């Protein structure tokens, strides 16, 4: 299994694993997950790693069909600016490959912000730690596990 699933088991989270055949030519891993699992995209959340103007990394978890608003994310983190982190830095910090970065079980615990739309849902789907693997769990458990806050961070 993956570090994400190992952590979910260890913490006895209310989770379900969903697997699908990943198509390497896909452009959006999150939209692919929603399509192949037959669920609304509003329930599938992507994990993005950003770098702040003070060179700190942070995690943004947002619906796959939305775009991260860098100004809102910076405000949520209490800094002036954020940008997408370098892919190599993301892989080193998280221990996951891009397209399979799970918010759970990352090598380094990073400040995490979850888009506020998750709060109204009974469950959300996030990467399970590799392409083609999703974990479904209650958003409150995800937030508690990651010490994350629910804030508006999308355009």
Secondary structure, DSSP 8 states (H G I E B T S, - for coil): --HHHHHHHHTT--EEEEE----TT-S-HHHHHHHHHT--GGGBEEEEEEEETTS-EEEEEEETTS-B-HHHHHHHHTSS-EEE--HHHHHHHHSS-TT---SSS-SS--EEEEEGGGGG-S-EEEE-SSTTEEEEE-HHHHHHHHT-EEE--B-
